Amino acid sequence: MPELPEVETVRKGLLPAMESALISNAAVNRPDLRWPFPERMAERLTGKRINALRRRSKYILADLDSGETLLIHLGMSGRMTVSGHTIGEFHHPHPTPAKHDHVVFDMDNGARVTFNDARRFGAMDLMATEGQADHWLLKGIGPEPFGNDFNESYLVERLAGRKSPIKTALLDQKIVAGLGNIYVCEVLYRAGIAPARLAGSLTQREVAGLVPLIREVLADAIEAGGSSLRDYRQADGELGYFQHTFKVYDREGESCLTDGCQSKIERFAQSGRSTFHCPQCQR
C-alpha cells in the first residue's frame, strides 16, 4: 500500500490541476472499487469547485464548495494522473482512455485527472466536510507526524508499558498517522533499535529520538518522490526514487551500510509483513 510519502507526493502533483479549480465533468465508469461509490457521485461532483486538497494519513481529501469532502484512497495499484495540463516544464496531452480508468475528472482549467486502478483496492467516498473526523475511515487516526501534536512527550506516553514490538506499535495508525512497513523499517535502522524489541522496553530517550527520525525519513522520501515499488507512480506518471536510498528495506543478504559494520541485512516475518534490519547495528 502507498504510505504517507507516496500519498503526499501524489497530492502535491495534483495541486496545480485541482485546487481552486472547478470540476466541469466527473465520470464514474463503474459502480464500485473496494467498496461501492456513494450515490449520485458523478452528479455530486460535477460543477463543484475544490477549495482545498489535503492529506490525512494515507488519504487524499478534496474539500468542495458544496460542503462535502471527497475522500480518495489509492489502494494497492491506484494511480491518479494529470493530463492536458502543464506540470513544470512538461505538458501531458490527454491519453487514450484505458481499461481501468474508473473515475475521470475534467477540470475547468483544461486538466484531466484520471483515477486508474487495475486491482480495484482503492476507494472513494463523499462526506460532510464538517463531520469528516467521524468518518469510519478517519475516526481514531493518530496525529500527523509533521504536526505539533506528534512530539516526544506524546510518543513517550503512548508507548509506555506497551508489550507489542516497537515496529508493530509504530504501524498502529491510532498512534501516528501514515507510517507503513517501508518507512518504519528505515526509521528503526537509523535509530539503532531492533524491530522486535517491546515498545515498553525503550527508554524515554530512545522513544523521544524516534520523533525527529520519523520526520527525517518521511521528508527524505517526499523529496525523492516516494518509493516506486510495484504499481506506484506520481501524478505526472514518473517514478519515485527513495527506494534507491533504502538502508535496510528489501536489502536482505546485502551488506549493512553503516561504516565498520560487517553484518548482512536480515529479513524476518513480523505480523504478516517482511521486516528488514541489521542484527548488529539494531539492538
C-alpha positions in Angstrom: 0.0 0.0 0.0 1.2 3.6 -0.6 2.5 5.2 2.6 2.4 8.8 3.6 5.3 10.0 1.3 3.7 8.4 -1.8 0.2 9.9 -1.0 1.7 13.3 -0.2 3.7 13.2 -3.4 0.6 12.5 -5.4 -1.3 15.2 -3.6 1.4 17.8 -4.4 1.3 16.7 -8.0 -2.5 17.2 -8.2 -2.5 20.6 -6.5 -1.8 22.7 -9.7 -4.6 20.9 -11.6 -7.2 20.5 -8.9 -7.0 23.0 -6.1 -9.2 26.1 -6.7 -10.4 24.6 -9.9 -14.0 23.6 -10.8 -14.9 20.0 -11.8 -16.5 20.6 -15.2 -17.5 17.0 -15.5 -17.0 13.9 -13.3 -17.3 10.5 -15.0 -17.7 7.4 -12.8 -17.3 4.3 -15.0 -18.2 1.5 -12.7 -20.4 1.1 -9.5 -17.6 0.4 -7.1 -13.9 -0.1 -6.3 -13.1 -1.8 -3.0 -16.5 -0.6 -1.8 -19.5 0.9 -3.7 -19.2 4.5 -4.7 -21.6 6.9 -2.9 -25.0 7.5 -4.5 -25.0 10.0 -7.4 -21.3 10.5 -7.0 -20.8 12.0 -10.5 -23.7 14.4 -10.1 -22.5 15.5 -6.7 -19.0 16.3 -8.0 -19.8 17.9 -11.4 -19.9 21.7 -11.2 -18.2 21.8 -7.8 -15.1 23.7 -7.0 -12.2 22.2 -5.0 -11.4 24.7 -2.3 -8.6 22.7 -0.8 -6.7 19.5 -1.5 -5.4 18.0 1.7 -4.0 14.7 3.1 -4.9 12.9 6.2 -2.8 9.8 7.0 -2.8 7.8 3.7 -6.0 9.5 2.3 -6.3 12.5 -0.1 -9.2 14.8 0.8 -10.7 17.3 -1.6 -12.9 19.9 0.2 -15.7 21.1 -2.2 -17.6 24.3 -2.2 -20.8 22.2 -1.8 -19.8 21.5 1.9 -18.8 17.9 1.1 -15.3 16.4 1.0 -14.2 13.8 -1.4 -12.0 11.1 0.2 -9.6 9.2 -2.1 -7.6 6.1 -1.1 -5.1 4.8 -3.7 -5.2 1.2 -2.6 -2.6 -1.2 -3.9 -2.5 -0.2 -7.5 -4.4 3.0 -7.7 -2.9 5.9 -9.8 -4.1 9.5 -10.2 -2.5 11.1 -13.3 -2.9 14.5 -14.8 -3.1 15.2 -18.5 -3.9 18.3 -20.6 -2.1 20.5 -18.0 1.3 21.9 -17.8 3.3 20.5 -14.9 6.7 22.2 -14.6 8.3 22.1 -18.0 6.1 19.4 -19.4 2.7 19.2 -21.0 0.9 15.9 -20.9 -1.8 15.5 -23.6 -4.9 13.5 -22.8 -4.1 9.8 -23.3 -6.5 7.3 -24.9 -8.9 6.1 -22.2 -7.6 2.8 -20.6 -9.5 -0.2 -19.4 -9.1 0.6 -15.7 -9.8 4.3 -15.8 -12.6 4.1 -13.3 -13.1 7.8 -12.4 -12.2 10.8 -14.6 -12.3 14.5 -13.6 -12.3 17.1 -16.3 -11.4 20.4 -14.7 -12.3 23.9 -15.9 -8.6 24.8 -16.4 -8.2 22.1 -19.1 -6.7 19.5 -16.9 -8.0 15.9 -16.8 -7.4 13.8 -13.6 -7.8 10.1 -14.1 -8.0 7.5 -11.4 -6.8 4.2 -12.7 -6.9 1.1 -10.5 -6.3 -2.3 -12.1 -6.8 -4.3 -8.8 -9.7 -2.1 -7.5 -8.4 -2.0 -3.9 -8.7 1.8 -4.0 -11.7 3.7 -2.7 -13.6 7.0 -2.9 -16.3 8.4 -0.7 -18.2 11.7 -0.1 -18.9 13.0 3.3 -19.9 16.2 5.0 -16.8 18.4 5.4 -17.8 19.4 9.0 -18.2 15.8 10.1 -15.2 14.3 8.4 -13.4 13.5 11.6 -16.2 11.0 12.4 -15.9 9.2 9.0 -15.3 5.5 9.6 -12.0 5.5 7.7 -10.7 8.6 9.5 -12.1 8.2 13.0 -9.4 7.4 15.6 -6.4 8.1 13.4 -3.5 9.4 15.4 -1.7 12.7 14.9 0.2 13.6 11.7 3.9 13.0 12.1 4.7 16.6 10.9 2.1 18.2 13.2 2.7 19.8 16.6 0.6 17.1 18.3 3.2 14.5 17.4 6.0 15.2 19.8 8.4 13.5 22.2 6.1 13.7 25.2 3.2 12.3 23.3 5.1 9.3 21.9 6.7 8.5 25.3 3.2 8.5 26.9 1.6 6.3 24.1 4.4 3.7 24.1 4.9 3.4 27.9 4.2 -0.1 29.0 3.2 -1.4 25.6 4.0 -5.1 25.2 3.9 -5.1 21.4 7.1 -4.9 19.3 8.1 -1.3 18.5 7.7 -1.9 14.8 4.1 -3.0 15.4 3.4 0.0 17.6 4.7 2.5 15.0 2.5 0.8 12.4 -0.6 1.4 14.5 -2.4 4.3 12.8 -4.0 5.2 16.2 -0.6 6.2 17.5 0.8 8.0 14.5 -0.8 8.6 11.1 0.6 7.4 7.7 3.5 5.2 8.7 3.8 1.9 6.9 6.2 -1.0 6.6 8.9 0.5 4.5 9.5 3.7 6.4 9.2 2.1 9.9 12.0 -0.3 8.9 14.1 2.6 7.8 13.3 4.7 10.9 14.3 1.9 13.2 17.6 1.3 11.4 18.5 5.0 11.7 17.5 4.8 15.4 19.6 1.6 16.0 16.6 -0.1 17.6 15.7 -3.7 16.9 12.2 -4.0 15.4 11.3 -6.9 17.7 12.0 -5.0 20.9 9.0 -4.5 23.0 7.8 -0.9 22.7 7.6 -0.6 26.5 11.2 -1.6 26.9 12.5 1.5 25.1 14.0 4.3 27.3 12.4 7.7 27.2 15.5 8.9 25.4 15.1 6.2 22.7 11.4 7.0 22.2 12.0 10.7 22.1 14.7 10.2 19.5 12.2 8.4 17.2 10.2 11.6 16.6 12.8 13.6 14.6 13.9 10.4 12.8 10.4 9.7 11.7 10.1 13.2 10.3 13.5 13.0 8.7 12.8 9.7 6.9 9.4 10.9 5.7 10.8 14.2 4.5 13.6 12.5 2.6 11.1 10.2 0.9 8.8 13.0 -0.1 11.7 14.9 -1.5 12.6 11.8 -3.6 9.0 11.4 -4.8 8.3 8.3 -2.8 9.3 4.7 -3.4 8.4 3.1 -6.7 7.5 -0.4 -5.6 5.3 -2.4 -7.9 2.5 0.0 -9.1 3.2 3.4 -7.5 3.5 6.4 -9.8 3.5 10.1 -9.2 0.7 12.3 -10.6 2.8 13.1 -13.7 3.4 9.4 -14.3 7.0 9.5 -13.2 8.6 7.1 -10.7 9.7 7.9 -7.2 13.3 7.4 -6.2 13.6 6.9 -2.5 14.0 3.1 -3.0 17.5 3.8 -4.3 18.4 5.1 -0.8 17.0 2.3 1.3 19.4 1.3 4.1 17.6 -1.9 5.1 14.3 -2.4 3.3 14.3 -5.0 0.6 18.1 -5.5 1.1 18.1 -9.0 2.5 21.6 -10.6 2.4 23.3 -7.3 1.4 26.0 -5.7 3.5 25.0 -3.2 6.1 25.8 0.4 5.0 27.0 1.5 8.5 30.7 2.2 8.4 32.6 -0.6 10.2 29.7 -3.0 10.3 30.4 -6.4 8.8 26.9 -7.7 9.2 24.3 -8.6 6.5 20.8 -7.3 6.4 18.3 -9.9 7.6 14.6 -10.3 6.9 12.0 -12.0 9.1 8.2 -12.1 9.1 6.6 -9.9 11.7 2.8 -9.5 11.9 2.5 -10.9 8.4 4.9 -8.4 6.9 8.6 -8.6 6.0 10.9 -6.8 8.4 14.4 -5.9 7.4 17.1 -5.0 9.9 20.8 -5.1 10.8 21.2 -7.6 13.7 24.5 -5.8 14.7 23.5 -2.2 14.5 20.0 -2.5 15.8 19.7 -3.6 19.5 
